[in-house]
Amino acid sequence: MAKIVRHEFMGSAIIFYLLCLSVIGIPAAVLYMLAGTVTVEEDIEDPTEFLRQYKAGRYRS
């Protein structure tokens, strides 16, 4: 069975952008992004059908 692996940021985008605005906050923003990102693995039955739907823009996670 094939797997789809994707990464999603679960933190606050506002806090991330505010940290990026200052030069001192950029390292903190990178750490915040790394800490707030999760990996999601999904099993799929038919990888070719998934790719066809994804390229057609009909796939929603």
mmCIF file of the N, C-alpha and C atoms, coordinates in Angstrom:
data_MODEL
# 
_entry.id   MODEL 
# 
loop_
_atom_site.group_PDB 
_atom_site.id 
_atom_site.type_symbol 
_atom_site.label_atom_id 
_atom_site.label_alt_id 
_atom_site.label_comp_id 
_atom_site.label_asym_id 
_atom_site.label_entity_id 
_atom_site.label_seq_id 
_atom_site.pdbx_PDB_ins_code 
_atom_site.Cartn_x 
_atom_site.Cartn_y 
_atom_site.Cartn_z 
_atom_site.occupancy 
_atom_site.B_iso_or_equiv 
_atom_site.pdbx_formal_charge 
_atom_site.auth_seq_id 
_atom_site.auth_comp_id 
_atom_site.auth_asym_id 
_atom_site.auth_atom_id 
_atom_site.pdbx_PDB_model_num 
ATOM 1   N N  . MET A 1 1  ? 0.844  -1.171 0.000   1.00 0.00 ? 1  MET A N  1 
ATOM 2   C CA . MET A 1 1  ? 0.000  0.000  0.000   1.00 0.00 ? 1  MET A CA 1 
ATOM 3   C C  . MET A 1 1  ? 0.897  1.245  0.000   1.00 0.00 ? 1  MET A C  1 
ATOM 4   N N  . ALA A 1 2  ? 0.569  2.208  -0.821  1.00 0.00 ? 2  ALA A N  1 
ATOM 5   C CA . ALA A 1 2  ? 1.362  3.430  -0.952  1.00 0.00 ? 2  ALA A CA 1 
ATOM 6   C C  . ALA A 1 2  ? 1.020  4.421  0.158   1.00 0.00 ? 2  ALA A C  1 
ATOM 7   N N  . LYS A 1 3  ? 1.977  5.280  0.471   1.00 0.00 ? 3  LYS A N  1 
ATOM 8   C CA . LYS A 1 3  ? 1.785  6.285  1.504   1.00 0.00 ? 3  LYS A CA 1 
ATOM 9   C C  . LYS A 1 3  ? 1.992  7.675  0.922   1.00 0.00 ? 3  LYS A C  1 
ATOM 10  N N  . ILE A 1 4  ? 1.199  8.603  1.414   1.00 0.00 ? 4  ILE A N  1 
ATOM 11  C CA . ILE A 1 4  ? 1.386  10.019 1.132   1.00 0.00 ? 4  ILE A CA 1 
ATOM 12  C C  . ILE A 1 4  ? 1.923  10.642 2.413   1.00 0.00 ? 4  ILE A C  1 
ATOM 13  N N  . VAL A 1 5  ? 3.037  11.343 2.313   1.00 0.00 ? 5  VAL A N  1 
ATOM 14  C CA . VAL A 1 5  ? 3.621  12.012 3.470   1.00 0.00 ? 5  VAL A CA 1 
ATOM 15  C C  . VAL A 1 5  ? 3.565  13.509 3.203   1.00 0.00 ? 5  VAL A C  1 
ATOM 16  N N  . ARG A 1 6  ? 2.973  14.240 4.139   1.00 0.00 ? 6  ARG A N  1 
ATOM 17  C CA . ARG A 1 6  ? 2.910  15.690 4.001   1.00 0.00 ? 6  ARG A CA 1 
ATOM 18  C C  . ARG A 1 6  ? 3.221  16.322 5.337   1.00 0.00 ? 6  ARG A C  1 
ATOM 19  N N  . HIS A 1 7  ? 3.635  17.567 5.266   1.00 0.00 ? 7  HIS A N  1 
ATOM 20  C CA . HIS A 1 7  ? 3.998  18.312 6.468   1.00 0.00 ? 7  HIS A CA 1 
ATOM 21  C C  . HIS A 1 7  ? 3.053  19.501 6.592   1.00 0.00 ? 7  HIS A C  1 
ATOM 22  N N  . GLU A 1 8  ? 2.498  19.684 7.783   1.00 0.00 ? 8  GLU A N  1 
ATOM 23  C CA . GLU A 1 8  ? 1.567  20.781 8.035   1.00 0.00 ? 8  GLU A CA 1 
ATOM 24  C C  . GLU A 1 8  ? 2.060  21.603 9.214   1.00 0.00 ? 8  GLU A C  1 
ATOM 25  N N  . PHE A 1 9  ? 1.975  22.926 9.054   1.00 0.00 ? 9  PHE A N  1 
ATOM 26  C CA . PHE A 1 9  ? 2.337  23.839 10.129  1.00 0.00 ? 9  PHE A CA 1 
ATOM 27  C C  . PHE A 1 9  ? 1.104  24.073 10.983  1.00 0.00 ? 9  PHE A C  1 
ATOM 28  N N  . MET A 1 10 ? 1.182  23.716 12.260  1.00 0.00 ? 10 MET A N  1 
ATOM 29  C CA . MET A 1 10 ? 0.042  23.817 13.152  1.00 0.00 ? 10 MET A CA 1 
ATOM 30  C C  . MET A 1 10 ? 0.124  25.043 14.065  1.00 0.00 ? 10 MET A C  1 
ATOM 31  N N  . GLY A 1 11 ? 1.201  25.819 13.947  1.00 0.00 ? 11 GLY A N  1 
ATOM 32  C CA . GLY A 1 11 ? 1.355  27.007 14.780  1.00 0.00 ? 11 GLY A CA 1 
ATOM 33  C C  . GLY A 1 11 ? 0.590  28.191 14.209  1.00 0.00 ? 11 GLY A C  1 
ATOM 34  N N  . SER A 1 12 ? 0.755  29.319 14.838  1.00 0.00 ? 12 SER A N  1 
ATOM 35  C CA . SER A 1 12 ? 0.084  30.539 14.421  1.00 0.00 ? 12 SER A CA 1 
ATOM 36  C C  . SER A 1 12 ? 0.919  31.255 13.359  1.00 0.00 ? 12 SER A C  1 
ATOM 37  N N  . ALA A 1 13 ? 0.304  31.514 12.219  1.00 0.00 ? 13 ALA A N  1 
ATOM 38  C CA . ALA A 1 13 ? 0.997  32.219 11.143  1.00 0.00 ? 13 ALA A CA 1 
ATOM 39  C C  . ALA A 1 13 ? 1.290  33.661 11.536  1.00 0.00 ? 13 ALA A C  1 
ATOM 40  N N  . ILE A 1 14 ? 0.434  34.255 12.336  1.00 0.00 ? 14 ILE A N  1 
ATOM 41  C CA . ILE A 1 14 ? 0.632  35.646 12.755  1.00 0.00 ? 14 ILE A CA 1 
ATOM 42  C C  . ILE A 1 14 ? 1.886  35.773 13.618  1.00 0.00 ? 14 ILE A C  1 
ATOM 43  N N  . ILE A 1 15 ? 2.036  34.862 14.573  1.00 0.00 ? 15 ILE A N  1 
ATOM 44  C CA . ILE A 1 15 ? 3.232  34.885 15.425  1.00 0.00 ? 15 ILE A CA 1 
ATOM 45  C C  . ILE A 1 15 ? 4.475  34.639 14.585  1.00 0.00 ? 15 ILE A C  1 
ATOM 46  N N  . PHE A 1 16 ? 4.398  33.726 13.646  1.00 0.00 ? 16 PHE A N  1 
ATOM 47  C CA . PHE A 1 16 ? 5.547  33.432 12.785  1.00 0.00 ? 16 PHE A CA 1 
ATOM 48  C C  . PHE A 1 16 ? 5.961  34.669 11.990  1.00 0.00 ? 16 PHE A C  1 
ATOM 49  N N  . TYR A 1 17 ? 5.010  35.357 11.379  1.00 0.00 ? 17 TYR A N  1 
ATOM 50  C CA . TYR A 1 17 ? 5.334  36.543 10.578  1.00 0.00 ? 17 TYR A CA 1 
ATOM 51  C C  . TYR A 1 17 ? 5.826  37.696 11.455  1.00 0.00 ? 17 TYR A C  1 
ATOM 52  N N  . LEU A 1 18 ? 5.278  37.834 12.648  1.00 0.00 ? 18 LEU A N  1 
ATOM 53  C CA . LEU A 1 18 ? 5.766  38.874 13.553  1.00 0.00 ? 18 LEU A CA 1 
ATOM 54  C C  . LEU A 1 18 ? 7.215  38.614 13.971  1.00 0.00 ? 18 LEU A C  1 
ATOM 55  N N  . LEU A 1 19 ? 7.554  37.360 14.191  1.00 0.00 ? 19 LEU A N  1 
ATOM 56  C CA . LEU A 1 19 ? 8.941  37.032 14.520  1.00 0.00 ? 19 LEU A CA 1 
ATOM 57  C C  . LEU A 1 19 ? 9.869  37.294 13.337  1.00 0.00 ? 19 LEU A C  1 
ATOM 58  N N  . CYS A 1 20 ? 9.371  37.080 12.124  1.00 0.00 ? 20 CYS A N  1 
ATOM 59  C CA . CYS A 1 20 ? 10.190 37.296 10.929  1.00 0.00 ? 20 CYS A CA 1 
ATOM 60  C C  . CYS A 1 20 ? 10.442 38.778 10.657  1.00 0.00 ? 20 CYS A C  1 
ATOM 61  N N  . LEU A 1 21 ? 9.614  39.657 11.180  1.00 0.00 ? 21 LEU A N  1 
ATOM 62  C CA . LEU A 1 21 ? 9.768  41.083 10.907  1.00 0.00 ? 21 LEU A CA 1 
ATOM 63  C C  . LEU A 1 21 ? 11.043 41.662 11.508  1.00 0.00 ? 21 LEU A C  1 
ATOM 64  N N  . SER A 1 22 ? 11.492 41.119 12.611  1.00 0.00 ? 22 SER A N  1 
ATOM 65  C CA . SER A 1 22 ? 12.718 41.631 13.212  1.00 0.00 ? 22 SER A CA 1 
ATOM 66  C C  . SER A 1 22 ? 13.878 40.693 12.885  1.00 0.00 ? 22 SER A C  1 
ATOM 67  N N  . VAL A 1 23 ? 15.053 41.268 12.754  1.00 0.00 ? 23 VAL A N  1 
ATOM 68  C CA . VAL A 1 23 ? 16.238 40.458 12.433  1.00 0.00 ? 23 VAL A CA 1 
ATOM 69  C C  . VAL A 1 23 ? 16.551 39.505 13.578  1.00 0.00 ? 23 VAL A C  1 
ATOM 70  N N  . ILE A 1 24 ? 16.368 39.949 14.789  1.00 0.00 ? 24 ILE A N  1 
ATOM 71  C CA . ILE A 1 24 ? 16.662 39.117 15.959  1.00 0.00 ? 24 ILE A CA 1 
ATOM 72  C C  . ILE A 1 24 ? 15.658 37.963 16.060  1.00 0.00 ? 24 ILE A C  1 
ATOM 73  N N  . GLY A 1 25 ? 14.417 38.175 15.582  1.00 0.00 ? 25 GLY A N  1 
ATOM 74  C CA . GLY A 1 25 ? 13.379 37.159 15.706  1.00 0.00 ? 25 GLY A CA 1 
ATOM 75  C C  . GLY A 1 25 ? 13.426 36.067 14.653  1.00 0.00 ? 25 GLY A C  1 
ATOM 76  N N  . ILE A 1 26 ? 14.257 36.231 13.623  1.00 0.00 ? 26 ILE A N  1 
ATOM 77  C CA . ILE A 1 26 ? 14.294 35.222 12.548  1.00 0.00 ? 26 ILE A CA 1 
ATOM 78  C C  . ILE A 1 26 ? 14.730 33.856 13.063  1.00 0.00 ? 26 ILE A C  1 
ATOM 79  N N  . PRO A 1 27 ? 15.798 33.736 13.864  1.00 0.00 ? 27 PRO A N  1 
ATOM 80  C CA . PRO A 1 27 ? 16.122 32.405 14.401  1.00 0.00 ? 27 PRO A CA 1 
ATOM 81  C C  . PRO A 1 27 ? 15.001 31.826 15.262  1.00 0.00 ? 27 PRO A C  1 
ATOM 82  N N  . ALA A 1 28 ? 14.331 32.678 16.017  1.00 0.00 ? 28 ALA A N  1 
ATOM 83  C CA . ALA A 1 28 ? 13.206 32.208 16.827  1.00 0.00 ? 28 ALA A CA 1 
ATOM 84  C C  . ALA A 1 28 ? 12.054 31.769 15.934  1.00 0.00 ? 28 ALA A C  1 
ATOM 85  N N  . ALA A 1 29 ? 11.857 32.470 14.813  1.00 0.00 ? 29 ALA A N  1 
ATOM 86  C CA . ALA A 1 29 ? 10.798 32.097 13.872  1.00 0.00 ? 29 ALA A CA 1 
ATOM 87  C C  . ALA A 1 29 ? 11.084 30.735 13.244  1.00 0.00 ? 29 ALA A C  1 
ATOM 88  N N  . VAL A 1 30 ? 12.329 30.479 12.921  1.00 0.00 ? 30 VAL A N  1 
ATOM 89  C CA . VAL A 1 30 ? 12.700 29.176 12.349  1.00 0.00 ? 30 VAL A CA 1 
ATOM 90  C C  . VAL A 1 30 ? 12.457 28.072 13.369  1.00 0.00 ? 30 VAL A C  1 
ATOM 91  N N  . LEU A 1 31 ? 12.851 28.292 14.598  1.00 0.00 ? 31 LEU A N  1 
ATOM 92  C CA . LEU A 1 31 ? 12.612 27.290 15.642  1.00 0.00 ? 31 LEU A CA 1 
ATOM 93  C C  . LEU A 1 31 ? 11.121 27.090 15.885  1.00 0.00 ? 31 LEU A C  1 
ATOM 94  N N  . TYR A 1 32 ? 10.357 28.185 15.847  1.00 0.00 ? 32 TYR A N  1 
ATOM 95  C CA . TYR A 1 32 ? 8.903  28.098 16.023  1.00 0.00 ? 32 TYR A CA 1 
ATOM 96  C C  . TYR A 1 32 ? 8.270  27.292 14.893  1.00 0.00 ? 32 TYR A C  1 
ATOM 97  N N  . MET A 1 33 ? 8.764  27.518 13.669  1.00 0.00 ? 33 MET A N  1 
ATOM 98  C CA . MET A 1 33 ? 8.242  26.773 12.526  1.00 0.00 ? 33 MET A CA 1 
ATOM 99  C C  . MET A 1 33 ? 8.569  25.282 12.644  1.00 0.00 ? 33 MET A C  1 
ATOM 100 N N  . LEU A 1 34 ? 9.789  24.961 13.028  1.00 0.00 ? 34 LEU A N  1 
ATOM 101 C CA . LEU A 1 34 ? 10.182 23.556 13.171  1.00 0.00 ? 34 LEU A CA 1 
ATOM 102 C C  . LEU A 1 34 ? 9.403  22.866 14.291  1.00 0.00 ? 34 LEU A C  1 
ATOM 103 N N  . ALA A 1 35 ? 9.162  23.576 15.378  1.00 0.00 ? 35 ALA A N  1 
ATOM 104 C CA . ALA A 1 35 ? 8.435  22.985 16.498  1.00 0.00 ? 35 ALA A CA 1 
ATOM 105 C C  . ALA A 1 35 ? 6.948  22.833 16.188  1.00 0.00 ? 35 ALA A C  1 
ATOM 106 N N  . GLY A 1 36 ? 6.421  23.696 15.330  1.00 0.00 ? 36 GLY A N  1 
ATOM 107 C CA . GLY A 1 36 ? 4.992  23.674 15.033  1.00 0.00 ? 36 GLY A CA 1 
ATOM 108 C C  . GLY A 1 36 ? 4.611  22.861 13.817  1.00 0.00 ? 36 GLY A C  1 
ATOM 109 N N  . THR A 1 37 ? 5.571  22.208 13.181  1.00 0.00 ? 37 THR A N  1 
ATOM 110 C CA . THR A 1 37 ? 5.295  21.422 11.981  1.00 0.00 ? 37 THR A CA 1 
ATOM 111 C C  . THR A 1 37 ? 5.149  19.951 12.350  1.00 0.00 ? 37 THR A C  1 
ATOM 112 N N  . VAL A 1 38 ? 4.079  19.343 11.867  1.00 0.00 ? 38 VAL A N  1 
ATOM 113 C CA . VAL A 1 38 ? 3.840  17.923 12.107  1.00 0.00 ? 38 VAL A CA 1 
ATOM 114 C C  . VAL A 1 38 ? 3.877  17.171 10.782  1.00 0.00 ? 38 VAL A C  1 
ATOM 115 N N  . THR A 1 39 ? 4.222  15.905 10.846  1.00 0.00 ? 39 THR A N  1 
ATOM 116 C CA . THR A 1 39 ? 4.245  15.047 9.675   1.00 0.00 ? 39 THR A CA 1 
ATOM 117 C C  . THR A 1 39 ? 3.005  14.162 9.691   1.00 0.00 ? 39 THR A C  1 
ATOM 118 N N  . VAL A 1 40 ? 2.294  14.147 8.572   1.00 0.00 ? 40 VAL A N  1 
ATOM 119 C CA . VAL A 1 40 ? 1.077  13.354 8.450   1.00 0.00 ? 40 VAL A CA 1 
ATOM 120 C C  . VAL A 1 40 ? 1.312  12.312 7.355   1.00 0.00 ? 40 VAL A C  1 
ATOM 121 N N  . GLU A 1 41 ? 1.127  11.045 7.702   1.00 0.00 ? 41 GLU A N  1 
ATOM 122 C CA . GLU A 1 41 ? 1.262  9.954  6.736   1.00 0.00 ? 41 GLU A CA 1 
ATOM 123 C C  . GLU A 1 41 ? -0.098 9.317  6.506   1.00 0.00 ? 41 GLU A C  1 
ATOM 124 N N  . GLU A 1 42 ? -0.465 9.193  5.245   1.00 0.00 ? 42 GLU A N  1 
ATOM 125 C CA . GLU A 1 42 ? -1.755 8.602  4.896   1.00 0.00 ? 42 GLU A CA 1 
ATOM 126 C C  . GLU A 1 42 ? -1.530 7.436  3.940   1.00 0.00 ? 42 GLU A C  1 
ATOM 127 N N  . ASP A 1 43 ? -2.236 6.338  4.184   1.00 0.00 ? 43 ASP A N  1 
ATOM 128 C CA . ASP A 1 43 ? -2.211 5.211  3.255   1.00 0.00 ? 43 ASP A CA 1 
ATOM 129 C C  . ASP A 1 43 ? -3.274 5.436  2.192   1.00 0.00 ? 43 ASP A C  1 
ATOM 130 N N  . ILE A 1 44 ? -2.913 5.168  0.933   1.00 0.00 ? 44 ILE A N  1 
ATOM 131 C CA . ILE A 1 44 ? -3.886 5.309  -0.148  1.00 0.00 ? 44 ILE A CA 1 
ATOM 132 C C  . ILE A 1 44 ? -3.953 4.002  -0.926  1.00 0.00 ? 44 ILE A C  1 
ATOM 133 N N  . GLU A 1 45 ? -5.128 3.743  -1.454  1.00 0.00 ? 45 GLU A N  1 
ATOM 134 C CA . GLU A 1 45 ? -5.346 2.490  -2.181  1.00 0.00 ? 45 GLU A CA 1 
ATOM 135 C C  . GLU A 1 45 ? -4.754 2.541  -3.593  1.00 0.00 ? 45 GLU A C  1 
ATOM 136 N N  . ASP A 1 46 ? -5.047 3.614  -4.335  1.00 0.00 ? 46 ASP A N  1 
ATOM 137 C CA . ASP A 1 46 ? -4.657 3.702  -5.742  1.00 0.00 ? 46 ASP A CA 1 
ATOM 138 C C  . ASP A 1 46 ? -3.839 4.968  -5.977  1.00 0.00 ? 46 ASP A C  1 
ATOM 139 N N  . PRO A 1 47 ? -2.504 4.870  -6.014  1.00 0.00 ? 47 PRO A N  1 
ATOM 140 C CA . PRO A 1 47 ? -1.669 6.064  -6.165  1.00 0.00 ? 47 PRO A CA 1 
ATOM 141 C C  . PRO A 1 47 ? -1.885 6.784  -7.500  1.00 0.00 ? 47 PRO A C  1 
ATOM 142 N N  . THR A 1 48 ? -2.145 6.052  -8.561  1.00 0.00 ? 48 THR A N  1 
ATOM 143 C CA . THR A 1 48 ? -2.328 6.711  -9.856  1.00 0.00 ? 48 THR A CA 1 
ATOM 144 C C  . THR A 1 48 ? -3.619 7.528  -9.886  1.00 0.00 ? 48 THR A C  1 
ATOM 145 N N  . GLU A 1 49 ? -4.667 7.028  -9.241  1.00 0.00 ? 49 GLU A N  1 
ATOM 146 C CA . GLU A 1 49 ? -5.920 7.777  -9.163  1.00 0.00 ? 49 GLU A CA 1 
ATOM 147 C C  . GLU A 1 49 ? -5.736 9.037  -8.314  1.00 0.00 ? 49 GLU A C  1 
ATOM 148 N N  . PHE A 1 50 ? -4.984 8.912  -7.233  1.00 0.00 ? 50 PHE A N  1 
ATOM 149 C CA . PHE A 1 50 ? -4.698 10.067 -6.403  1.00 0.00 ? 50 PHE A CA 1 
ATOM 150 C C  . PHE A 1 50 ? -3.957 11.135 -7.205  1.00 0.00 ? 50 PHE A C  1 
ATOM 151 N N  . LEU A 1 51 ? -2.921 10.738 -7.949  1.00 0.00 ? 51 LEU A N  1 
ATOM 152 C CA . LEU A 1 51 ? -2.164 11.707 -8.744  1.00 0.00 ? 51 LEU A CA 1 
ATOM 153 C C  . LEU A 1 51 ? -3.036 12.370 -9.801  1.00 0.00 ? 51 LEU A C  1 
ATOM 154 N N  . ARG A 1 52 ? -3.925 11.603 -10.409 1.00 0.00 ? 52 ARG A N  1 
ATOM 155 C CA . ARG A 1 52 ? -4.802 12.164 -11.427 1.00 0.00 ? 52 ARG A CA 1 
ATOM 156 C C  . ARG A 1 52 ? -5.723 13.219 -10.803 1.00 0.00 ? 52 ARG A C  1 
ATOM 157 N N  . GLN A 1 53 ? -6.287 12.921 -9.647  1.00 0.00 ? 53 GLN A N  1 
ATOM 158 C CA . GLN A 1 53 ? -7.166 13.879 -8.977  1.00 0.00 ? 53 GLN A CA 1 
ATOM 159 C C  . GLN A 1 53 ? -6.393 15.087 -8.459  1.00 0.00 ? 53 GLN A C  1 
ATOM 160 N N  . TYR A 1 54 ? -5.188 14.858 -7.975  1.00 0.00 ? 54 TYR A N  1 
ATOM 161 C CA . TYR A 1 54 ? -4.377 15.960 -7.448  1.00 0.00 ? 54 TYR A CA 1 
ATOM 162 C C  . TYR A 1 54 ? -4.005 16.940 -8.562  1.00 0.00 ? 54 TYR A C  1 
ATOM 163 N N  . LYS A 1 55 ? -3.598 16.409 -9.696  1.00 0.00 ? 55 LYS A N  1 
ATOM 164 C CA . LYS A 1 55 ? -3.233 17.268 -10.827 1.00 0.00 ? 55 LYS A CA 1 
ATOM 165 C C  . LYS A 1 55 ? -4.453 17.989 -11.399 1.00 0.00 ? 55 LYS A C  1 
ATOM 166 N N  . ALA A 1 56 ? -5.624 17.389 -11.278 1.00 0.00 ? 56 ALA A N  1 
ATOM 167 C CA . ALA A 1 56 ? -6.853 18.034 -11.762 1.00 0.00 ? 56 ALA A CA 1 
ATOM 168 C C  . ALA A 1 56 ? -7.364 19.064 -10.758 1.00 0.00 ? 56 ALA A C  1 
ATOM 169 N N  . GLY A 1 57 ? -6.791 19.124 -9.557  1.00 0.00 ? 57 GLY A N  1 
ATOM 170 C CA . GLY A 1 57 ? -7.191 20.102 -8.548  1.00 0.00 ? 57 GLY A CA 1 
ATOM 171 C C  . GLY A 1 57 ? -8.393 19.685 -7.729  1.00 0.00 ? 57 GLY A C  1 
ATOM 172 N N  . ARG A 1 58 ? -8.732 18.406 -7.730  1.00 0.00 ? 58 ARG A N  1 
ATOM 173 C CA . ARG A 1 58 ? -9.902 17.941 -6.994  1.00 0.00 ? 58 ARG A CA 1 
ATOM 174 C C  . ARG A 1 58 ? -9.569 17.301 -5.663  1.00 0.00 ? 58 ARG A C  1 
ATOM 175 N N  . TYR A 1 59 ? -8.303 17.166 -5.340  1.00 0.00 ? 59 TYR A N  1 
ATOM 176 C CA . TYR A 1 59 ? -7.920 16.525 -4.080  1.00 0.00 ? 59 TYR A CA 1 
ATOM 177 C C  . TYR A 1 59 ? -7.965 17.531 -2.962  1.00 0.00 ? 59 TYR A C  1 
ATOM 178 N N  . ARG A 1 60 ? -8.643 17.217 -1.888  1.00 0.00 ? 60 ARG A N  1 
ATOM 179 C CA . ARG A 1 60 ? -8.675 18.044 -0.689  1.00 0.00 ? 60 ARG A CA 1 
ATOM 180 C C  . ARG A 1 60 ? -8.294 17.143 0.484   1.00 0.00 ? 60 ARG A C  1 
ATOM 181 N N  . SER A 1 61 ? -7.339 17.629 1.289   1.00 0.00 ? 61 SER A N  1 
ATOM 182 C CA . SER A 1 61 ? -6.894 16.817 2.426   1.00 0.00 ? 61 SER A CA 1 
ATOM 183 C C  . SER A 1 61 ? -7.808 16.943 3.597   1.00 0.00 ? 61 SER A C  1 
# 
